[in-house]
Amino acid sequence: MKRSLQTIVLVLVLIWFFCGSASGLEITSYYSPRNCERPPRTRTDYIILHTTEGAAKGSLRKVRKNGEAHYFVNTDGHIYRIIRKERVAFHAGRSMWRGRTNIDNSSLGIEVVGYHNKSITNAQYKALRELLQQLQSIYNIPDSRVLSHSMIAYGAPNRWHKRSHRGRKRCGMLFARDSVRKKLGLDKKPRFDPDVKAGRLVVGDPYLAKVLYGREREVKTAVGRFTTDKANIISSGRSAWDIARERYNSSSVTYRFPDGKELRGNQITAWNNILAGTRVFLGESQRENETEIIQRIGRDGKTARVIAGDECSSRTTVYFFPDGRVRRGDELKAKELASIPGKTGILVGYTDGGYITARRSAFDICGPRWNLPDTFYRLSNGSIVPGTSIKANAIPKKTRVFFRN
């Protein structure tokens, strides 16, 4: 009788713990149309916290459409399930932590309505705290592995950064602050960037680094010195990249010059000549991570070094020559790199996966990323298409696969 009573109590406790309504959480299943096509994760080591950087309605619509998170926390504390928690949600994008890349494959993503530099609501604090407790218990994830997106996101070299760098996003930045983590029931956090310390990346945003890893007193000082009224104005110490990051040359970003003239990011070529005082306007409904593109000499930079920086000669930089040749950076001599012709396509931070064969499928080469828009296939006729244009059972022979690291 005693053992039966203990069993009943245990069952009731488990029901209370795992049921959203019993724990006070309001959770609605609002699954993305991408949910069923996402593969299961083989491991779950991290929880990644994001901020939408936009209003709730538009953010929920695009996060659900693209399957960019497992959970979405509204300002009233209501939670939506977007991708089933055991599946992969593509929320991290180009990411690295402790040398491991593609953190999507080993993490849960939680999107919180709000901004990286503003407090969330009390209802969100309460809901997020309970959700974290449940997920950490299910997957045995310690506080030190509950990270902000800004901690794991990294950027490829560009005209402002010669090396791969930390600072691609400030998304979720506030979730690194000691005071915020305490309210979420999180005691420990990383005190340094392991990939910068190991030399795999460099710091691209000193202000962000201080907020992410500094003590609360240091963070308050740094935040106090950051003037938000000038945050979106280009100056001698603040470039288009500092403001718009990877979207700096996107059609969704508008630049208003001091003389009143306006241009979209994709209409600008002379980036080094943008005048101080130019104001930058960012569109709200952006993807959590911008889709990678093949950059081209002439359009995106005059030389390989302008586009790929110090990584122009790296094994993970791939060149698609107009004459049909495909070469990695480490296969080219210095003289060849200096004279790469116009219209040559460049992928930075990519792996050449080799050819698809009868015994080697696209999934064998790059796993669940095989049909993503930033995985590229070079067909036997020389054309290059994204993963979204590929059908698993109809890939031509001698197709070569390139996927992001």
DOLO-629942 format. One record per residue (C-alpha): residue in one letter; x, y, z. Coordinates in steps of 0.001 Angstrom, whole numbers, padded with zeros to 6 digits, always signed. Layout:
// residues N
AXYZ...
// end
This chain:
// residues 405
M+000000+000000+000000K+002821+002376+000887R+004621+001641-002397S+001414+002211-004390L+000895+005558-002675Q+004480+006560-003493T+003911+005628-007136I+000745+007753-007311V+002537+010721-005759L+005412+010343-008232V+003006+010255-011203L+001211+013371-009954V+004513+015204-009544L+005553+014281-013088I+002208+015427-014482W+002564+018711-012609F+006123+019170-013879F+005656+018372-017543C+002193+019814-018145G+002304+023482-019093S-001042+024347-017505A-000188+022608-014234S+003007+024615-013883G+001263+027881-014660L+002700+028126-018165E+000329+028997-020974I+001621+027042-023974T-000054+026772-027350S+001113+024444-030113Y+001494+026694-033157Y+003805+024559-035203S+005659+025850-038223P+004834+024323-041620R+008560+023405-041567N+008150+021308-038415C+007562+017917-040063E+010534+018242-042419R+013025+019007-039670P+015212+016072-038584P+015536+014942-034961R+018564+016172-032981T+021074+013574-031920R+022101+015616-028859T+020930+018636-026847D+023693+020494-025030Y+022570+024143-025085I+019589+026444-024785I+019942+029603-026885L+017972+032728-025965H+016983+035213-028679T+015239+038581-028811T+012927+039290-031748E+014155+042881-032276G+010639+043630-033500A+006962+043653-032535A+005178+040449-031489K+002740+039932-034374G+005202+040259-037245S+007905+038369-035370L+005649+035412-034567R+004544+035232-038188K+008067+035077-039625V+009492+032816-036876R+006671+030334-037501K+006939+030612-041304N+010677+029876-041286G+010767+027501-038299E+013348+029667-036512A+012747+028606-032896H+011360+025866-030714Y+009474+028283-028455F+008219+031851-028773V+007530+033875-025597N+005051+036746-026028T+004970+039914-023905D+002014+038588-021875G+003975+035457-020985H+002076+033197-023375I+004322+030623-025047Y+003972+029126-028526R+005553+025866-029655I+007018+026461-033122I+009204+023392-033759R+008892+020231-031679K+011550+020262-028993E+013205+017038-030181R+013697+018350-033733V+016217+020804-035230A+015086+024435-035429F+017267+026657-037588H+017687+029535-035138A+021455+029913-034618G+022710+030392-038179R+026474+030792-038580S+027476+029834-035058M+030325+028484-032963W+030911+027617-029320R+034033+025913-027968G+035071+025083-031516R+031821+023340-032378T+029935+024921-035282N+026299+024765-036445I+024929+024969-032921D+021425+024372-034322N+022271+020668-034315S+022793+020544-030556S+020523+023223-029073L+017031+024444-028272G+016115+027964-029409I+013761+030276-027495E+012615+033505-029146V+011523+036233-026711V+009589+039263-027935G+011759+042273-027161Y+015036+043998-027879H+018631+043195-026970N+019044+046409-024944K+015617+046672-023259S+014080+044795-020358I+011407+042164-020993T+008073+042161-019132N+007486+040596-015714A+005145+038083-017351Q+007950+037071-019725Y+010410+036700-016850K+008025+034378-015041A+007155+032279-018101L+010728+032064-019368R+012028+031063-015943E+009562+028178-015711L+010199+027086-019291L+013960+027061-018703Q+013564+025014-015533Q+011549+022397-017405L+013876+022158-020405Q+017043+022172-018311S+015634+019309-016251I+014556+017285-019285Y+017893+017638-021101N+020184+018017-018076I+021501+021400-019241P+023420+023434-016618D+023019+027200-016263S+026401+027776-017898R+025036+026319-021145V+022044+028643-021326L+023513+031183-023739S+022408+034233-025672H+022446+034157-029465S+025029+036936-029454M+027428+034610-027592I+027433+031917-030262A+026846+033843-033521Y+029923+034701-035546G+030563+036504-038820A+032731+035697-041822P+035390+038212-042914N+034103+041323-044667R+035356+044756-045720W+035531+045844-042043H+036861+042633-040468K+039772+040694-041933R+039017+037546-039921S+036015+035580-038747H+034748+037473-035745R+032419+037427-032786G+029783+040121-032867R+027623+039195-035838K+024530+039804-033701R+023573+041499-030448C+020456+039329-030349G+019584+038259-026798M+022428+040332-025353L+020512+041212-022175F+020268+037502-021235A+024001+037539-020502R+023642+040180-017775D+023996+038905-014207S+020913+040781-012988V+018713+039355-015755R+020004+035807-015313K+019329+035987-011579K+015666+036828-012285L+015543+033808-014602G+016974+031505-011917L+020330+031169-013680D+023374+031285-011393K+026355+030606-013641K+027423+031985-017010P+030602+031948-019117R+033081+034684-018144F+035029+034663-021399D+034583+033795-025044P+036218+030353-025520D+036611+030761-029284V+038254+034181-029041K+040535+032898-026295A+041548+029936-028465G+042211+032199-031460R+039465+030717-033611L+037708+034097-033749V+038532+037737-033024V+036421+040352-031241G+034386+042338-033737D+032305+044271-031207P+034165+045330-028016Y+031011+046817-026477L+029128+043537-026938A+032023+041533-025492K+032000+043662-022344V+028250+043234-021880L+028375+039487-022476Y+031229+038640-020143G+031618+041542-017740R+030474+041762-014145E+027274+043722-013545R+029067+046873-012437E+031227+046879-015582V+028182+046229-017751K+026229+049130-016252T+029125+051444-017011A+029387+050210-020598V+025644+050472-021188G+025553+053943-019677R+028175+055171-022139F+026327+053774-025127T+024074+056518-026495T+021048+054943-028134D+020006+058187-029816K+023111+057939-032025A+023129+054161-032323N+021869+054188-035912I+023992+057044-037227I+027240+056390-039081S+030253+058195-037629S+034035+057939-037719G+033899+055130-035175R+030615+053550-036234S+030300+051870-039621A+027352+050504-041568W+028333+047036-040327D+028325+048180-036694I+024693+049202-037138A+023184+046704-039574R+025666+043804-039243E+025208+041142-041913R+022267+043054-043386Y+024331+046145-044200N+024001+045622-047974S+020452+044268-047936S+017473+045825-049727S+015668+045842-046358V+018080+048483-044980T+017731+052151-045953Y+020495+054771-045743R+019521+058440-045496F+022513+060628-046303P+023111+064089-044749D+021793+065744-047951G+018483+063858-047591K+019088+061351-050397E+018091+057756-049620L+019451+054467-050957R+018831+050821-050113G+021767+048713-048971N+021850+046759-052226Q+022151+050031-054191I+025412+051098-052534T+028866+050110-053784A+031218+052784-052394W+030996+051740-048735N+034214+053480-047744N+032832+056822-048913I+029643+056957-046835L+029555+060289-045016A+029374+060619-041253G+025880+061598-040193T+024191+059089-042499R+021225+057536-040686V+020455+053831-041058F+016902+052447-040959L+016471+048725-040341G+013403+046830-041480E+011585+045005-038662S+010468+041663-040057Q+013850+040121-040777R+014822+036482-040696E+016557+035414-037510N+019574+034738-039708E+020191+036174-043140T+020645+033610-045901E+024228+033231-047073I+024958+034272-050637I+027755+033663-053106Q+029662+036943-053187R+031218+038084-056442I+034339+040036-057243G+033332+043328-058762R+029879+043389-057203D+030750+042816-053528G+034397+043875-053525K+037197+044658-055951T+039500+041860-054787A+039381+038523-053002R+041043+040095-049972V+038342+042770-049689I+035674+040061-049599A+037402+037276-047658G+039979+039224-045662D+042842+037233-044180E+040900+034053-044933C+041163+034516-048717S+043817+031770-048794S+042008+029479-046365R+040841+025948-047015T+037327+027106-046098T+037160+029806-048778V+035884+028525-052107Y+036252+030238-055496F+034011+029644-058510F+035859+030978-061545P+034001+032199-064646D+035795+029547-066723G+034230+026766-064623R+037137+025998-062297V+036449+025513-058585R+039330+026063-056179R+039825+026393-052436G+041875+029292-051117D+044695+026991-049983E+045013+025662-053541L+045830+029091-054986K+049218+030789-055011A+049605+034382-053840K+049952+035595-057429E+046720+033837-058419L+044844+035295-055449A+045951+038795-056392S+044653+038464-059955I+041332+036642-059581P+039047+037852-062395G+035806+039755-062012K+032551+037829-061558T+034372+035052-059685G+032052+033739-056979I+033310+033361-053395L+031992+031414-050409V+033690+032184-047097G+033595+029741-044196Y+032432+026753-046243T+033386+023105-046591D+033804+021483-049985G+031867+018290-049372G+032852+016640-052633Y+030623+014851-055099I+027329+013044-054673T+027539+009436-055864A+025311+006377-055947R+026643+005453-052502R+026985+008967-051092S+023884+011130-050735A+023550+014820-049964F+022515+013882-046417D+025628+011715-046050I+027710+014769-046935C+026147+017545-044874G+023416+015994-042757P+020169+017890-042063R+021470+021019-043767W+021281+019384-047212N+018174+021324-048311L+018868+024703-046718P+019125+027866-048834D+022744+028385-047724T+023893+024942-048841F+025000+025124-052470Y+025115+022524-055232R+027303+022913-058289L+025737+020890-061075S+027641+019181-063877N+026656+021989-066283G+028421+024539-064055S+025310+026166-062603I+025080+026650-058829V+021769+026227-057009P+020741+026441-053332G+019514+023491-051298T+015930+024717-051544S+016032+023922-055293I+017236+020345-054839K+015058+017236-054721A+016645+014375-052813N+015840+011694-055382A+016628+013757-058473I+020132+015153-057942P+022199+014850-061141K+025407+012834-061159K+028692+014681-060603T+026962+017266-058399R+029347+018876-055915V+028157+020050-052471F+029315+023073-050458F+027987+023641-046957R+028616+026233-044278N+030995+025354-041452
// end
